[in-house]
Amino acid sequence: MKVQYASYQETIDFLKQTMREHPHLFRLQSIGETWEGRHIMLMTISNEVAYADDKPAMLYTGSIHAREWIGNELAIKFVQYVVDNYRFNPKLREALSRNTVYMVPCLNPDGFEFSRNHFSFWRKNRRNNGDGTFGVDLNRNFDAKFMRNQNTASNTYGGPHAFSEPETCAIRDFVEGHSNIRIALDYHSQGNVFFPAHKFNHEAEIDGTDLNVLCANMNHEIQKVTGRQYGIHRGKPPANLIHGSGREYYYGKGILSTVVEVGTRNIPDYLKNMAESIDENIPALIHALSEAINYSPAAPVRVQNFTIQHVESDSVTLEWEYPERDDIYFEIYRSDTNKSMCGEENMVTVTKSLSFRDTQLKSGRFYFYNIRAVDKVTRVKSPFSPELRLKTRLADNECALTVFPAKEQVGYVGQNGGAKNKEHFGYNSMFAGVDVKRGISYGVIGFDVSSIPEGSTILNACFSLYPMNRVNTKIEKYGEWSVSLLDPTTLSDIQDYQEIANATPLHTLGVTIKSDRMTQGIWLKWNFNGVERELLEKLLTIGNVLLRLQGPSQLPLGNDSQVMQFDIGYGPFGSGLHYRPNLELLYQLPKTRLALAPAQVNTICSQEVTENKLASGFDAEGKIIYGQMEFSPEGLPDPAKTVFTQAYLKLCNKGALATGKDIRFTVELVELKDVDYQSVRKRTKIEYIGYEVSNNQLKDQSTHYFIFDSYSLSELGRLHAENKPFYFLIRATAESQASNVQVQWRVDEEQGANSELIIHCINRRNHPVAPVTDLTYGIENNQLKLTWTNPEDEDFVGCYVVRNRFHPPRSPHDGVKLYGGKDAYTLDNFSNHDIGKYYAVFTYDNVPNYSEPVFVHHQGQDKRSE
């Protein structure tokens, strides 16, 4: 297998030959020498390469870890792709005309050759440490939070000091001498995941969206080739982050930087796996190269103060600021998940305006928006503004609940775990799949849904799970992960392997996730279909939902692991509530049916008003006879806590007209000043109710239903809130002159059905409780403390506190959640107090309806602009 991979000398020979044959595209140079005297070679690639250093550039580094051969191999194949395609591939030609690639195929030549010829899985370089050990982990040797480690035998030994190694010094010196580098990609294996750079703190960065979108767009190019989805995972500062890496060193220099972990093995089967990894990453590299110019001085400036102006249940209005320029327009992208690509597929508008209203959205759903400015002459784009995250308001008939499992309800059971399986709940991680150590492992997640009233209708349900590590998912395209609904009443101990393994599922959710789409750092979501939501409704009677996560249960010969690791949000390695499994439920409360008899009916003619009789048609002069009905709102539930979900008017006729004319009857919801003919003629029409009925329909049946549409239903609710009567007019129309015809409608008769107004409603608060007052903040024990006064309202459930570094949060989801509950204070434990940021507090009820936010701005001590 190793013969199929190029040696370091073969790599250099190939690069030299390529430069000789294509001197206008390639330039080869040595940027330093290793301990063993090998040259560290860098290839410059650009159209008219003599001017390469004048263009924005992308830095590519590969095989900094000796056993991760993908970096060197991908570089060779990329160079060959350029040779074969630059003449006719327009995207590649444009990328190379506007940008430059600085490519170091192998930053660790000594270790690479040692891995090839002696110890396949050697990681470090070949420094003689002087104590019988060899090697420094070059990716721990950069001056980026360098951490001293005395264990020279460790695979991650970072060296005696930062930049102690000739390899890291060589790349440092090159980077410092080339300020045109805008993007840096560091290729590693394994994991099929992007690891964007970070700054070791709990703060959003102004270019965090740029990093995520760069990776997501590269991911999109990868998916187009093989269908594989890579993860995107920045880590969770300030703990559990590597120190001394090249990625953070480049990022500290203002370069967008990410590690790309490729494949599931360090040295995979070349024809089966390596060739595939190469083919999927070449288009991703071309995309990254094309983006370099968008982060150069030639790019328009970043859009400022991109924020939410207003959110409704089906629309959102966004606004932003930008210097007035005729040559600039804006592209806005929308997706329903974060870490999503931004391209033609999800671009929702191109505009020169400084605001945009996005319509036809779904209620109670998350949306993510991104914006960049574009120079219409050069087509160069600006960096992205920080991403906006929001959730549309609930529709009037909807309630929502996000449920998290308690400690004892979430974990995993392993085939070989025995009594220790109980220790796997509420602690660190969940495993699902199969490996030699654990045997078969099942994830177990339980949710308490007892707060949802029995009889509620589940409108939407989504189970979300955060994959934190896929390193032990080692076999490409092998196995699927699925989620089953279990019956909690049939299990006595959910922490027992045999009970979970042998449980008969009520149903296995329709979505399964294959191994090549089992990502790290991107939420996995299972959306319940109609059948699955009906099962959830039945489980409401129990008050508990129990899910089992299962993966592969067998290993092919020669393999030791195909298991996936998920965050549960508990324990030292869990990442808290933000990364805990959750079940999002959108539901409608049980309905109450109200049948209202008319409080008053009248037949209104031009000459008189006849009380207690309901008729409509035409008089002898052909003038309209109106049937008028009044329904009183008295006795209806409190309008502040009532939502009408459906309404219809039932009219029952006594016979039909004898005429053969096409006469039809319509019903109007109206507002009347008085009950007389002139007032009726000058009525305020609100809306027609349903569709008209014809005389033929009157002959065929005696009961007719006029159904309210969305608008007329909302108007009925408005009248209820204003404590106004509900007035309806029954009016006849004819295709030609008609006279002396009228229809009688049944009202308050002992025999047969009567006309009535039917309203279906739910007990749901319509408006949020009042906002908090007296919001202040201060620094206490080196933590920022927010305090406020809660409103006095029996429906007050709690406050939702959000932090946003860039603008005041106008949605409870536009930023980092700090707190949710009834307390009148919270602490921001992790933020950097030197950096300015905004805090918003929203109150909410049990729907939840959220109040308008109350803001406070922490100026910070670092007043420097980004």
C-alpha positions in Angstrom: 0.0 0.0 0.0 2.8 2.4 0.9 4.3 2.2 -2.6 1.2 3.9 -4.0 2.0 7.1 -2.0 4.7 9.4 -3.2 8.0 9.7 -1.2 9.3 13.1 -0.2 11.9 12.9 -2.9 9.4 11.9 -5.5 7.3 14.8 -4.4 10.2 17.2 -4.9 11.1 15.7 -8.3 7.4 16.1 -9.4 7.3 19.7 -8.3 10.6 20.6 -10.1 9.4 19.0 -13.3 6.1 20.8 -13.1 7.8 24.2 -12.6 10.1 23.5 -15.6 7.2 22.7 -17.8 4.9 25.5 -16.6 7.1 28.4 -15.4 4.3 31.0 -15.8 2.2 29.1 -13.2 4.6 27.6 -10.7 7.6 28.7 -8.7 9.4 26.3 -6.3 11.7 27.3 -3.4 13.1 26.0 -0.2 12.1 27.9 2.9 14.3 26.0 5.3 16.1 22.8 6.3 15.2 20.1 8.8 17.4 18.5 11.5 18.4 15.8 9.0 19.2 18.3 6.2 16.1 17.9 4.0 14.8 21.0 2.3 11.3 22.2 3.2 9.8 23.0 -0.2 7.1 25.5 -1.0 5.4 25.8 -4.3 3.9 29.1 -5.4 0.9 28.7 -7.8 -0.6 31.6 -9.7 -1.4 32.8 -13.2 1.6 35.0 -14.1 3.5 33.7 -11.1 6.0 36.5 -11.3 3.3 38.7 -9.8 2.1 36.2 -7.3 3.3 38.1 -4.2 1.2 41.1 -5.3 -2.1 39.1 -5.1 -4.1 37.9 -2.1 -2.9 34.4 -1.1 -4.0 31.2 0.5 -1.4 29.2 2.5 -1.6 25.4 2.3 0.4 23.2 4.7 0.3 19.5 4.8 1.7 16.5 6.8 2.9 18.5 9.7 2.3 15.2 11.5 4.4 12.6 9.9 1.8 9.8 9.7 -0.9 12.1 8.1 0.1 11.5 4.5 -3.0 13.1 3.1 -1.4 16.6 3.2 1.5 15.7 0.9 -0.6 13.5 -1.4 -3.4 16.1 -1.9 -0.9 18.8 -2.7 0.6 16.7 -5.5 -2.8 15.9 -7.0 -3.9 19.5 -6.7 -0.8 20.7 -8.6 -1.6 18.0 -11.3 -5.2 19.2 -11.4 -4.1 22.8 -12.0 -1.8 21.6 -14.9 -4.6 19.6 -16.5 -7.4 22.1 -16.0 -6.3 25.7 -15.8 -6.6 26.3 -19.5 -10.4 25.7 -19.6 -11.9 25.6 -16.1 -13.2 29.1 -15.7 -13.5 29.0 -11.9 -9.9 27.7 -11.6 -8.6 30.3 -14.1 -10.3 33.2 -12.2 -9.1 31.9 -8.9 -5.5 31.7 -10.1 -5.7 35.1 -11.9 -6.9 36.9 -8.8 -5.2 34.9 -6.1 -2.1 32.9 -5.2 -1.5 29.6 -3.5 1.6 29.1 -1.3 1.7 25.3 -0.9 3.9 23.4 1.5 3.1 19.7 0.7 5.0 18.4 3.7 6.1 20.6 6.6 7.7 17.6 8.4 9.9 15.8 5.8 12.1 13.9 8.4 9.1 12.5 10.2 7.3 11.8 7.0 10.2 9.6 5.7 10.6 8.0 9.1 6.8 7.1 8.9 7.2 5.8 5.4 10.3 3.6 6.0 10.2 2.5 9.6 7.3 3.3 12.0 4.1 4.0 10.0 2.3 5.9 12.9 5.2 8.1 13.9 3.8 11.7 14.5 6.6 14.1 15.5 9.7 15.4 13.7 13.1 13.7 14.3 14.7 16.1 16.8 17.2 14.3 19.1 15.9 15.3 22.5 19.2 14.2 24.1 17.6 11.8 26.6 17.0 8.8 24.3 13.8 10.1 22.9 13.2 11.7 19.5 10.8 14.2 18.1 8.7 17.3 18.8 5.0 17.6 17.8 5.4 20.5 15.4 1.8 21.5 15.8 2.4 22.3 19.5 5.6 24.3 18.8 4.2 27.6 17.5 4.0 30.7 19.7 0.3 30.5 20.2 -0.4 29.8 23.9 2.7 27.6 23.9 2.6 25.1 26.8 5.8 23.6 28.1 5.7 19.8 28.5 8.6 18.0 30.2 7.5 14.5 28.8 9.7 14.3 25.7 8.4 10.8 24.9 4.9 12.1 24.6 3.3 12.2 21.2 2.3 15.8 21.8 5.6 17.0 23.3 5.8 20.6 22.1 9.6 21.2 22.4 11.8 23.1 24.8 10.3 26.4 23.7 8.1 28.0 21.0 9.8 27.9 17.6 12.5 25.6 18.8 12.2 23.6 15.5 13.6 24.5 12.1 10.3 23.4 10.4 8.1 25.8 12.4 10.7 28.6 12.1 10.7 28.2 8.3 7.0 28.6 8.0 6.9 31.4 10.6 9.5 33.4 8.6 7.7 32.8 5.4 4.3 33.9 6.8 5.8 37.0 8.4 7.4 37.9 5.1 4.1 37.6 3.1 1.4 39.9 4.4 -0.7 39.0 1.4 -1.7 35.7 3.0 -5.4 35.9 3.8 -6.5 32.2 4.3 -4.5 29.3 5.8 -5.5 25.6 5.4 -3.6 23.0 7.4 -4.4 19.5 6.2 -4.4 16.6 8.7 -6.0 13.2 9.1 -8.3 11.9 10.5 -12.0 12.7 11.3 -13.6 14.3 8.3 -14.0 17.6 10.1 -12.9 21.2 9.9 -11.4 22.8 13.0 -11.5 26.6 12.6 -9.1 28.6 14.7 -10.0 30.3 18.0 -8.6 32.9 20.4 -8.8 30.9 23.7 -11.8 32.7 25.2 -15.6 32.6 25.5 -16.2 35.4 23.0 -17.6 35.5 19.5 -15.1 36.9 17.1 -15.9 39.4 14.3 -14.7 36.9 11.7 -16.2 33.8 13.4 -18.9 33.7 10.7 -16.3 34.0 8.0 -14.5 30.9 9.3 -17.7 28.9 9.6 -19.0 29.9 6.2 -15.6 29.2 4.6 -15.7 25.7 6.0 -19.3 25.2 5.2 -18.8 26.3 1.5 -15.8 23.9 1.3 -18.0 21.3 2.8 -20.6 21.9 0.1 -18.0 21.3 -2.6 -17.0 18.1 -0.9 -20.6 16.9 -0.7 -21.1 17.6 -4.4 -18.4 15.1 -5.2 -19.0 12.2 -2.8 -22.0 13.1 -0.7 -19.8 13.1 2.4 -20.4 15.8 5.1 -17.5 17.0 7.1 -18.1 18.4 10.6 -17.2 22.0 11.7 -16.0 22.2 15.2 -14.2 25.2 16.8 -13.8 23.6 20.2 -15.1 24.9 23.5 -12.8 27.6 25.0 -11.2 28.2 27.3 -10.7 24.5 28.2 -9.9 21.5 26.1 -8.0 23.4 23.4 -4.7 22.6 21.9 -1.8 25.0 22.6 1.0 26.0 20.3 -0.7 25.1 17.0 0.0 26.6 13.6 -3.7 27.2 13.1 -3.9 29.7 16.0 -0.5 31.2 15.1 -1.8 32.1 11.6 -5.1 33.3 13.1 -3.3 35.6 15.5 -1.7 37.2 12.4 -5.2 38.1 11.1 -5.3 35.1 8.7 -8.5 33.1 8.4 -7.3 29.7 9.5 -8.6 26.2 9.8 -7.4 22.6 10.1 -9.0 20.1 7.7 -9.0 16.6 9.1 -9.5 14.2 6.2 -10.6 10.5 6.2 -11.0 8.0 9.0 -7.4 6.6 9.0 -4.0 8.1 8.9 -2.8 5.9 6.0 -5.9 4.5 4.3 -6.4 2.2 1.4 -5.2 4.4 -1.5 -7.6 3.3 -4.2 -10.6 2.9 -2.0 -10.3 5.8 0.4 -7.4 8.1 -0.3 -8.3 8.7 -3.9 -11.8 9.6 -2.8 -10.6 12.0 -0.2 -8.4 13.7 -2.7 -11.1 14.0 -5.4 -13.6 15.6 -2.9 -11.1 18.1 -1.5 -9.8 19.6 -4.8 -13.0 21.5 -5.5 -13.0 22.6 -1.9 -9.4 24.0 -2.2 -10.4 25.9 -5.4 -13.3 27.5 -3.5 -11.1 28.5 -0.6 -8.5 30.0 -3.0 -11.3 32.0 -4.7 -12.2 33.6 -1.4 -8.8 35.0 -0.6 -9.4 38.2 -2.5 -12.6 38.8 -0.5 -10.4 39.3 2.6 -7.9 41.6 1.0 -7.6 45.4 0.8 -9.4 45.1 -2.5 -12.6 43.9 -0.8 -15.5 46.2 0.2 -15.7 46.8 4.0 -17.8 44.5 6.2 -21.5 45.5 6.6 -22.0 47.1 10.0 -24.8 46.6 12.6 -26.6 43.8 10.8 -29.5 43.3 13.1 -33.2 42.4 13.5 -35.7 45.1 13.2 -38.9 43.1 13.6 -39.9 39.4 13.9 -43.4 38.0 13.2 -44.7 34.5 13.0 -44.2 34.4 9.2 -41.8 37.1 8.4 -38.7 39.0 9.6 -37.3 42.4 8.8 -33.6 42.9 8.9 -31.6 46.1 8.7 -27.9 47.2 8.5 -25.6 50.1 8.0 -23.2 50.9 5.2 -21.5 53.9 3.7 -23.4 55.2 0.7 -21.8 53.9 -2.5 -23.4 53.5 -5.9 -21.1 50.6 -6.8 -22.2 48.4 -3.9 -25.1 45.9 -3.5 -25.8 43.3 -0.8 -26.4 39.6 -0.8 -28.4 38.0 2.0 -28.4 34.3 2.7 -30.9 32.3 4.8 -30.6 28.8 6.2 -32.5 26.8 8.9 -29.3 25.5 10.5 -26.1 27.2 11.6 -22.7 26.4 10.0 -24.5 26.3 6.6 -23.1 27.2 3.3 -23.8 30.6 1.7 -24.3 30.4 -2.1 -26.8 30.7 -4.9 -28.9 27.9 -3.4 -29.8 29.9 -0.3 -29.4 33.5 -1.4 -32.8 35.1 -0.6 -32.2 38.5 -2.0 -29.8 40.9 -3.8 -30.6 44.5 -2.9 -29.2 48.0 -2.7 -31.5 48.8 0.2 -30.4 48.9 3.9 -33.3 46.7 5.0 -35.0 43.5 3.9 -38.2 41.8 4.8 -38.2 38.1 4.4 -41.6 36.5 4.1 -43.3 33.1 3.8 -41.4 31.8 6.8 -42.7 29.1 9.2 -43.8 30.0 12.7 -41.8 28.9 15.7 -38.7 28.0 13.6 -35.1 28.9 13.7 -33.5 30.9 10.9 -29.9 32.0 10.3 -29.1 35.0 8.2 -25.8 36.2 6.7 -24.9 39.3 4.6 -22.0 40.6 2.6 -21.4 43.6 0.4 -20.5 43.1 -3.3 -18.6 45.5 -5.6 -20.8 45.4 -8.7 -17.8 46.3 -11.0 -15.1 43.9 -9.7 -17.5 41.4 -8.1 -15.2 41.2 -5.1 -17.2 40.6 -1.9 -16.8 41.8 1.6 -16.2 39.6 4.6 -19.4 38.5 6.3 -21.1 40.3 9.2 -21.7 38.2 12.3 -24.5 35.8 11.6 -28.0 36.6 12.8 -29.9 33.8 14.6 -33.6 34.1 15.4 -36.7 32.2 15.9 -40.0 33.3 14.4 -42.8 34.1 16.7 -45.3 31.4 17.4 -48.6 31.4 15.5 -51.6 32.4 17.7 -52.6 28.8 18.2 -49.2 27.4 19.0 -47.2 26.7 22.1 -43.6 25.5 22.3 -41.5 23.5 24.7 -37.8 22.5 24.6 -37.1 19.6 26.9 -33.7 18.5 28.2 -33.0 15.2 29.9 -32.2 15.0 33.6 -28.8 13.5 34.5 -30.3 10.1 35.3 -32.1 10.1 31.9 -29.2 10.5 29.5 -26.1 8.3 28.9 -25.3 5.0 27.3 -25.2 1.3 28.1 -22.4 -0.9 26.8 -22.5 -4.6 26.2 -19.4 -5.1 28.3 -20.2 -2.4 30.8 -22.0 -4.5 33.4 -22.7 -2.6 36.7 -20.6 0.3 35.4 -23.3 1.2 32.9 -25.0 3.2 35.7 -21.9 5.4 35.8 -22.4 6.2 32.1 -25.5 8.4 32.9 -25.2 12.1 33.4 -21.4 12.0 33.0 -19.3 13.3 30.1 -20.4 11.5 26.9 -22.7 9.1 25.1 -21.4 6.4 22.8 -23.4 4.6 20.1 -22.0 1.9 17.8 -19.6 -0.9 18.4 -16.0 -1.3 19.4 -13.7 -3.9 20.9 -13.6 -2.3 24.4 -17.3 -1.7 25.0 -19.0 -4.1 22.6 -22.3 -2.8 21.3 -23.3 0.5 22.8 -26.7 2.2 22.8 -27.5 5.8 23.7 -30.4 6.4 26.0 -32.3 9.7 26.3 -35.4 10.3 28.3 -37.6 13.4 28.4 -40.2 14.5 30.9 -43.1 15.9 28.9 -45.7 15.9 31.7 -46.1 19.7 31.5 -47.9 19.3 28.1 -51.6 18.7 28.7 -53.0 15.4 27.5 -55.0 15.8 24.4 -52.6 18.4 22.9 -51.8 18.1 19.2 -48.1 17.9 18.3 -47.6 20.1 15.3 -43.8 19.7 15.0 -41.2 17.7 16.8 -37.4 17.6 16.4 -34.8 15.6 18.4 -31.3 17.2 18.4 -28.0 15.6 19.4 -24.5 17.1 19.3 -21.7 14.9 18.0 -18.5 15.8 19.8 -16.0 13.3 18.4 -15.9 10.9 15.5 -12.3 9.8 15.6 -13.4 6.2 16.6 -15.8 6.1 13.6 -13.0 4.5 11.6 -14.6 2.7 8.7 -15.6 4.7 5.7 -19.2 4.1 4.5 -20.0 1.5 7.1 -23.1 1.5 9.2 -26.0 3.8 10.0 -27.3 5.5 13.2 -31.0 5.6 14.0 -33.3 6.6 16.8 -36.1 4.4 18.2 -39.1 5.4 20.4 -39.4 2.9 23.3 -42.3 2.3 25.6 -41.1 3.5 29.1 -43.8 1.5 30.8 -42.1 -1.8 29.7 -38.7 -1.0 31.2 -37.8 -1.2 34.8 -34.3 0.1 34.5 -33.1 2.2 31.5 -29.5 1.9 32.7 -29.5 -1.9 32.2 -27.9 -3.0 28.9 -30.1 -6.1 28.5 -33.3 -4.2 29.0 -32.4 -1.5 26.5 -30.9 -3.9 23.9 -33.9 -6.2 24.0 -36.6 -3.5 24.1 -39.1 -3.7 21.2 -39.3 -0.2 19.7 -42.7 1.4 19.3 -41.3 2.9 16.2 -37.9 3.7 14.6 -37.7 7.2 13.3 -37.7 7.4 9.5 -34.4 9.3 9.2 -31.2 7.2 9.5 -27.7 8.8 9.3 -25.0 7.0 7.4 -21.4 7.1 8.6 -20.3 9.5 5.8 -22.8 12.1 7.1 -22.1 11.4 10.8 -20.3 14.7 11.5 -18.5 16.3 14.4 -19.5 19.7 15.6 -22.8 20.0 13.6 -26.0 19.2 15.3 -27.8 16.1 14.1 -31.6 16.5 13.9 -34.4 14.0 13.6 -37.6 15.6 12.5 -40.7 13.6 13.4 -43.2 12.8 10.6 -47.0 12.7 11.0 -47.1 9.1 12.2 -44.3 9.7 14.7 -46.0 12.8 16.1 -49.1 10.8 16.7 -47.1 8.3 18.7 -45.7 11.3 20.7 -49.3 12.4 21.4 -50.0 9.0 22.9 -46.9 9.2 25.1 -48.3 12.4 26.6 -50.6 10.2 28.6 -47.5 8.7 30.2 -45.7 12.0 30.5 -42.4 10.5 29.4 -40.6 10.0 26.1 -37.8 7.5 25.9 -35.4 7.3 22.9 -32.7 4.8 22.0 -29.8 5.7 19.8 -28.3 2.7 17.9 -25.4 2.4 15.5 -23.6 -0.5 13.8 -23.5 -3.7 15.9 -20.8 -5.7 14.1 -17.2 -5.0 13.0 -15.6 -6.2 9.7 -12.5 -8.3 10.0 -9.4 -6.3 11.0 -11.3 -3.3 12.4 -11.7 -2.4 16.1 -14.1 0.5 16.2 -17.1 2.1 14.6 -18.5 4.1 17.5 -19.7 7.7 17.7 -19.3 10.0 20.7 -22.0 12.6 21.6 -22.1 15.4 24.1 -24.7 15.1 26.9 -23.9 18.4 28.5 -23.1 16.9 31.9 -19.8 16.1 33.7 -16.3 17.6 33.4 -16.1 16.9 29.6 -19.7 17.8 28.9 -20.3 21.3 27.6 -23.3 22.4 29.5 -26.9 23.1 28.6 -26.0 24.5 25.2 -24.8 21.1 24.0 -27.3 18.9 25.8 -29.6 16.6 23.8 -33.0 18.2 23.4 -36.5 17.6 22.1 -38.2 20.7 20.6 -42.0 20.4 20.5 -44.5 22.8 18.8 -48.0 21.9 19.9 -51.6 23.1 20.1 -53.4 22.8 23.4 -56.7 20.8 23.7 -59.6 22.7 22.1 -62.8 23.7 23.6 -66.0 23.8 21.4 -68.3 26.7 22.1 -71.8 26.9 20.5 -73.3 30.4 20.6 -77.0 31.0 19.9 -77.8 34.4 18.5 -78.6 37.0 21.0 -80.7 38.9 18.5 -81.9 38.3 14.9 -83.6 40.8 12.6 -84.9 40.9 9.1 -84.1 44.3 7.7 -86.1 45.7 4.8 -86.1 49.2 3.3 -89.4 49.9 5.1 -89.1 48.1 8.4 -87.1 45.9 10.8 -88.7 42.7 11.9 -87.4 41.4 15.2 -86.9 37.8 16.1 -87.2 36.6 12.5 -84.3 35.8 10.2 -84.9 36.0 6.5 -83.1 37.3 3.4 -83.9 37.9 -0.3 -85.6 40.6 -2.3 -88.7 42.7 -1.6 -91.4 43.6 -4.2 -89.3 46.5 -5.5 -86.3 44.3 -5.9 -84.5 45.8 -2.9 -82.3 43.6 -0.8 -83.8 42.1 2.4 -81.0 41.5 4.9 -80.9 38.9 7.5 -79.0 40.2 10.6 -77.6 38.1 13.4 -75.9 39.4 16.6 -73.9 37.2 18.9 -72.8 38.5 22.3 -69.2 38.0 23.5 -70.5 37.9 27.1 -69.8 34.5 28.7 -66.9 33.8 26.4 -63.5 33.1 28.1 -61.1 35.9 29.0 -60.0 37.3 25.6 -56.4 37.9 27.0 -56.1 34.2 27.5 -58.2 32.8 24.7 -57.3 32.0 21.1 -59.9 31.2 18.5 -58.5 28.3 16.4 -61.5 27.7 14.2 -65.0 29.2 13.7 -67.9 28.6 11.4 -71.5 29.9 11.1 -74.1 27.2 10.8 -77.2 28.3 9.0 -80.3 26.1 8.7 -82.9 27.1 6.0 -86.6 26.4 5.9 -87.2 25.3 2.3 -85.9 27.0 -0.8 -87.0 29.6 -3.4 -89.6 28.6 -6.0 -87.9 30.8 -8.7 -85.5 29.4 -11.3 -83.3 32.4 -11.1 -79.7 31.9 -10.0 -80.0 33.5 -6.5 -77.2 33.1 -4.0 -76.7 34.0 -0.4 -73.5 35.3 1.2 -72.6 36.0 4.8 -70.6 39.0 5.9 -68.9 39.8 9.2 -69.6 43.5 9.8 -69.5 46.3 12.2 -72.9 48.2 12.6 -73.7 51.5 14.2 -77.4 50.7 14.4 -79.9 48.1 13.3 -81.7 49.8 10.5 -81.7 49.8 6.7 -79.4 52.9 6.3 -76.9 51.7 8.9 -76.8 48.3 7.1 -76.2 50.1 3.7 -73.3 52.1 5.3 -71.9 49.1 7.2 -68.2 48.5 7.7 -67.5 45.2 5.9 -64.9 43.2 7.7 -64.9 40.0 5.5 -67.1 37.5 3.7 -67.4 34.3 5.6 -66.9 31.2 3.6 -68.5 30.9 0.2 -72.0 31.7 -1.0 -74.8 29.1 -1.2 -77.0 28.8 -4.2 -80.8 28.2 -4.3 -80.0 24.7 -5.7 -78.0 24.0 -2.6 -80.9 25.2 -0.4 -83.1 22.6 -2.2 -80.5 19.8 -1.7 -79.8 20.3 2.0 -81.1 22.4 4.9 -77.8 23.0 6.8 -74.9 25.0 5.5 -71.5 25.9 7.0 -69.8 29.2 6.4 -66.2 28.7 7.5 -64.0 31.6 8.7 -60.6 32.1 6.9 -57.5 33.2 8.8 -58.2 36.9 8.5 -61.9 36.7 9.5 -60.9 34.5 12.4 -58.4 37.0 13.6 -61.0 39.8 13.3 -63.4 37.7 15.4 -60.7 37.6 18.0 -60.3 41.3 17.8 -64.0 41.9 18.3 -63.8 39.6 21.3 -60.9 41.5 22.8 -62.7 44.8 22.3 -65.9 43.3 23.9 -67.9 44.1 20.8 -70.9 42.1 19.5 -70.4 39.8 16.5 -72.6 41.1 13.7 -73.4 39.0 10.6 -75.5 39.9 7.5 -77.0 37.4 5.2 -77.4 39.0 1.8 -78.9 37.7 -1.4 -77.4 38.3 -4.8 -78.9 37.6 -8.3 -77.5 37.4 -11.8 -80.5 39.5 -12.9 -83.3 41.5 -11.3 -85.2 39.5 -8.7 -88.2 40.4 -6.5 -90.6 39.0 -4.0 -88.3 36.1 -3.0 -86.9 35.4 0.5 -85.6 32.5 2.5 -86.4 31.8 6.1 -83.6 30.7 8.4 -84.1 28.6 11.5 -83.6 30.4 14.8 -84.5 29.2 18.3 -87.0 26.6 17.2 -87.9 23.6 19.2 -88.0 21.2 16.2 -84.9 20.6 14.0 -81.5 22.3 13.9 -81.0 25.9 14.5 -78.5 28.5 13.2 -75.6 29.1 15.5 -72.0 30.3 15.7 -69.5 27.5 16.5 -66.1 28.6 17.9 -63.2 26.3 18.7 -60.7 27.9 21.1 -57.8 27.2 23.4 -56.7 28.6 26.7 -53.6 30.4 25.7 -52.2 33.8 26.7 -52.2 36.2 23.8 -49.5 38.8 24.8 -46.3 38.7 26.7 -46.0 39.8 30.3 -44.3 43.2 31.0 -40.6 43.5 30.5 -38.2 43.6 33.4 -37.2 47.0 35.0 -34.1 48.4 36.7 -31.6 46.4 34.6 -28.1 47.1 35.8 -24.7 45.3 35.9 -21.4 45.3 37.7 -18.3 43.3 38.2 -18.4 41.1 41.3 -15.6 38.6 42.2 -14.3 39.0 38.6 -17.6 38.0 37.2 -20.1 40.3 35.4 -23.3 40.3 37.4 -26.7 41.4 35.9 -29.6 42.3 38.2 -33.2 43.5 37.4 -36.7 43.6 38.8 -39.2 41.0 37.6 -42.7 42.0 36.7 -45.6 41.2 39.1 -47.8 39.0 36.9 -49.3 35.6 37.8 -48.4 34.4 34.3 -44.7 35.4 34.6 -42.6 32.2 34.2 -39.1 33.6 34.0 -36.5 35.7 32.2 -34.2 34.8 29.3 -30.9 36.5 29.3 -28.8 36.7 26.1 -25.3 38.1 25.4 -24.3 39.4 22.0 -20.9 41.0 21.3 -21.8 43.0 18.3 -25.3 44.4 18.7 -28.3 44.5 21.1 -30.1 41.2 20.8 -33.6 41.7 19.5 -34.5 38.0 19.6 -34.1 35.7 22.6 -32.0 33.5 20.3 -29.7 36.2 18.8 -26.7 35.5 20.9 -25.4 33.3 23.7 -28.0 32.3 26.3 -26.7 33.0 29.8 -29.8 32.2 31.9 -33.4 31.2 31.9 -35.5 31.2 35.1 -37.3 33.2 37.8 -34.3 34.7 39.5 -33.7 38.4 39.3 -30.0 38.2 38.6 -27.4 36.1 36.7 -23.7 35.9 36.3 -21.6 35.9 33.1 -19.0 33.4 34.2 -16.8 33.1 31.1 -16.8 36.2 29.1 -13.8 38.5 28.8 -14.6 41.7 30.7 -12.2 43.7 28.6 -14.3 43.3 25.5 -17.5 45.3 25.1 -20.8 43.5 24.6 -24.6 43.8 24.8 -26.9 42.0 27.2 -30.7 41.7 26.8 -33.3 40.4 29.2 -36.6 39.0 27.9 -39.5 38.0 30.1 -41.7 35.0 29.1 -44.8 33.2 30.0 -45.7 29.5 29.6 -46.6 29.8 25.9 -43.8 31.2 25.6 -44.5 34.7 24.5 -41.4 36.8 24.9 -41.5 40.5 25.9 -39.6 43.2 24.1 -36.0 43.1 25.3 -34.4 45.4 27.9 -30.8 46.2 27.0 -27.6 47.1 28.8 -24.2 47.8 27.1 -21.0 46.7 28.8 -18.4 49.0 27.3 -15.4 46.9 28.2 -11.9 48.2 28.8 -10.6 47.4 25.3 -12.1 50.2 23.2 -10.2 49.3 20.1 -12.4 48.6 17.1 -12.2 45.2 15.4 
